[in-house]
Amino acid sequence: MHKKIIVTLAVSLLCFIVAVVLMFSTSGKYYKTFSPDRQYSVYASKYFYERFLFKMPGGSGDASGKVYLYDEIKHQVINSASVAIMWTITDIQWEEDKAYFVGEDAPTISNPWLLPRAIKMPYTKTEEQDNIKTVKEYSSFDKIQSITILKSISSCWKPLSYQAFDDTGNKISSWTKRYFQSPNSTCDFTPYFMHALEFDKGALVKEYSYNAACDDCETFPCGTESTWDHDGKVIAKKVYKGCEIFKSKP
């Protein structure tokens, strides 16, 4: 009889432990995001017991659970933390050797997750020569994202041209600016003319121009605006009045 009581208590204790473990286990993924170079990912999962709690429609993010740091190279979880409300921990910050959330939930900026391998962040290269500055922005995959050329005009750096590229190297858009200086021109107030192009999968699909009295002033379309399909057929065309800025002396 005594042995039966011990066995019963042992089984009951084991069942209780298993039930607690199951209730505080997690399932599903509330969200998932990757480091800039995709070496790591972070995802959140609800506690199992949250399935049995009533939630208002759209309130899934109010659930508690755990957030995981996952190594995409070695295919294993390398860190985790409990969170009281999952919608508060979607803003993950990545640095070269650590990751953390903005807020009070762990990991925080003062107590971050340390990464076993450094990640490669997006970066910028700047070259300056003969009063011309070239700024190149790269993704963490060493792919060029944009090229901006600037020149010192009216005592400040002003962009002369810009090109943007997608991850495959195709040009997305580009524009060039021509500034018109006078004795009254300042850094903020220098009239300019801008000519822009837009591309889709490497094909030119739109071309337009406009001018303005200053960088922050209202812009006015001018010249001809054209839009093409991928076969080169014009699908829209607008003709505006001549660019007023051309009437002024550069």
C-alpha positions in Angstrom: 0.0 0.0 0.0 2.8 2.3 0.9 4.5 1.6 -2.4 1.3 2.4 -4.3 1.1 5.7 -2.6 4.7 6.5 -3.5 4.2 5.4 -7.1 1.0 7.4 -7.4 2.7 10.5 -6.0 5.6 10.0 -8.3 3.4 9.6 -11.4 1.3 12.7 -10.3 4.5 14.7 -9.8 5.8 13.6 -13.2 2.5 14.5 -14.9 2.6 17.9 -13.2 6.1 18.6 -14.4 5.3 17.5 -17.9 2.1 19.6 -17.9 4.1 22.7 -16.7 6.8 22.1 -19.3 4.2 21.7 -22.1 2.3 24.8 -20.9 5.4 26.9 -21.0 6.7 25.4 -24.3 6.3 27.5 -27.4 4.8 26.9 -30.8 4.4 28.8 -34.0 6.1 32.0 -35.1 4.7 35.4 -34.4 7.2 37.0 -36.7 10.7 36.4 -38.1 13.4 38.8 -39.3 16.9 38.4 -40.5 20.3 40.1 -39.9 21.4 42.3 -42.8 23.7 39.5 -44.1 21.1 36.8 -43.2 23.6 34.9 -41.0 21.1 35.1 -38.2 17.4 35.4 -37.7 15.2 36.3 -34.8 11.7 34.9 -34.3 9.1 35.0 -31.5 6.8 32.1 -30.4 3.8 32.1 -28.1 3.6 30.0 -25.0 1.4 27.0 -25.4 -1.0 28.1 -22.6 -1.8 31.3 -24.5 -3.9 29.1 -26.9 -6.4 28.6 -24.1 -6.7 32.3 -23.1 -9.3 34.6 -24.7 -8.0 37.3 -27.0 -9.8 40.1 -28.7 -9.7 39.9 -32.5 -6.3 41.2 -33.7 -4.8 40.8 -30.2 -2.4 37.9 -31.0 0.5 40.3 -30.4 -0.6 40.8 -26.8 0.4 37.2 -25.9 3.5 36.3 -23.9 6.1 34.0 -25.2 9.8 33.7 -26.1 12.0 35.3 -28.6 14.8 33.3 -30.2 18.1 34.1 -31.9 18.8 31.5 -34.6 22.0 30.8 -36.4 21.1 30.3 -40.1 24.6 28.9 -40.9 24.7 26.2 -38.2 20.9 25.8 -38.1 20.5 26.0 -34.3 19.1 28.3 -31.7 21.9 30.1 -29.9 19.9 32.3 -27.5 16.4 33.0 -26.2 14.6 35.3 -23.8 11.1 35.5 -22.3 8.8 38.4 -23.2 5.6 39.5 -21.6 4.0 41.1 -24.7 5.3 40.0 -28.1 4.4 43.1 -30.1 6.9 45.1 -28.0 9.9 43.2 -29.3 9.7 43.5 -33.1 12.2 46.3 -33.3 15.5 44.3 -33.4 18.7 46.3 -33.7 21.7 44.6 -35.4 25.3 45.7 -34.8 28.5 44.0 -36.0 28.9 41.7 -33.0 25.5 42.0 -31.1 21.8 42.2 -31.4 19.2 43.8 -29.0 15.7 45.2 -28.8 14.6 48.8 -28.3 12.6 48.7 -25.1 12.7 47.1 -21.7 12.5 43.5 -22.7 15.7 41.4 -22.8 18.0 41.5 -24.6 18.5 45.3 -24.3 21.3 47.6 -25.4 22.8 47.2 -22.0 22.5 43.4 -22.0 22.6 42.4 -25.7 22.9 39.0 -27.4 26.5 38.6 -28.4 26.9 37.0 -31.8 29.4 34.2 -32.3 30.4 35.6 -35.7 30.5 39.2 -36.8 27.8 40.3 -39.3 28.5 42.5 -42.2 26.5 45.7 -42.2 25.5 48.0 -45.1 28.2 50.5 -45.6 29.1 53.7 -47.4 32.3 54.8 -49.3 33.0 58.4 -49.9 35.6 59.7 -52.4 36.5 63.4 -52.7 38.6 65.0 -55.5 38.7 68.4 -57.2 35.7 69.8 -55.4 33.6 66.7 -56.3 32.4 64.2 -53.8 31.2 60.7 -54.8 29.2 58.7 -52.2 28.6 55.0 -52.9 26.2 53.0 -50.7 26.5 49.2 -50.5 24.3 46.5 -49.0 25.8 44.0 -46.6 26.3 41.7 -49.7 28.8 44.2 -51.1 26.2 45.1 -53.8 26.0 48.7 -54.9 22.7 50.3 -53.9 23.2 53.9 -54.9 25.8 56.4 -56.2 25.5 60.1 -55.5 27.8 62.8 -56.9 28.0 66.1 -55.1 29.7 69.4 -55.7 30.4 72.4 -53.5 28.0 75.1 -54.7 27.1 78.3 -52.8 29.3 77.2 -49.8 27.6 73.8 -49.4 27.6 70.3 -50.9 24.8 69.8 -53.4 23.9 66.6 -55.3 24.6 66.8 -59.1 23.4 63.3 -59.9 22.0 60.1 -58.3 21.6 56.5 -59.4 19.8 53.7 -57.5 20.1 50.0 -58.1 18.2 46.8 -57.1 19.9 43.7 -55.7 20.5 42.3 -59.1 22.4 45.4 -60.3 19.6 46.8 -62.4 19.1 50.5 -62.3 15.9 51.6 -60.6 16.1 55.3 -61.0 18.5 58.2 -61.8 18.5 61.9 -62.0 20.8 64.9 -62.7 20.6 68.4 -61.4 21.8 71.7 -62.9 22.1 74.6 -60.5 21.9 78.3 -61.5 24.0 80.6 -59.4 23.8 84.3 -59.0 25.3 86.9 -56.6 22.1 86.4 -54.5 22.4 82.6 -54.3 22.9 80.9 -50.9 23.3 77.4 -49.7 19.5 77.0 -49.3 18.4 79.2 -52.2 20.0 78.1 -55.4 17.6 77.5 -58.4 18.0 74.2 -60.2 16.7 72.1 -63.1 16.3 68.3 -62.7 16.0 65.6 -65.3 14.9 62.1 -64.0 14.6 58.6 -65.3 12.8 55.6 -63.9 13.5 51.9 -64.8 11.7 48.6 -64.4 13.8 45.4 -64.6 16.5 47.4 -66.5 14.1 48.9 -69.0 13.5 52.7 -69.2 9.8 53.3 -68.4 9.6 57.0 -67.5 11.4 60.2 -68.2 10.5 63.7 -66.8 11.9 67.1 -65.8 11.1 69.8 -63.4 12.6 73.0 -61.9 12.5 74.8 -58.5 13.8 78.0 -57.0 15.5 76.2 -54.1 16.0 72.7 -52.6 13.0 73.0 -50.4 10.8 75.0 -52.7 7.8 73.8 -54.7 8.8 72.0 -57.8 7.2 72.6 -61.2 7.1 70.1 -64.1 8.5 71.3 -67.4 9.4 69.9 -70.8 8.0 66.6 -71.9 7.0 63.7 -69.5 6.9 60.3 -71.2 6.0 56.8 -70.0 6.7 53.5 -71.9 5.8 49.9 -71.5 8.5 47.1 -71.6 8.1 46.9 -75.4 9.1 50.5 -75.8 5.6 51.7 -76.7 4.6 55.1 -75.3 1.6 54.7 -73.0 1.5 58.2 -71.6 2.8 61.6 -72.6 2.5 65.1 -71.2 3.9 68.3 -72.5 4.4 71.1 -70.1 5.5 74.7 -70.7 9.2 75.4 -71.2 11.4 75.2 -68.1 11.3 78.8 -66.8 14.7 78.4 -65.2 16.4 78.3 -68.6 15.4 81.9 -69.0 17.8 82.9 -66.2 21.5 83.1 -66.6 23.5 80.3 -64.9 
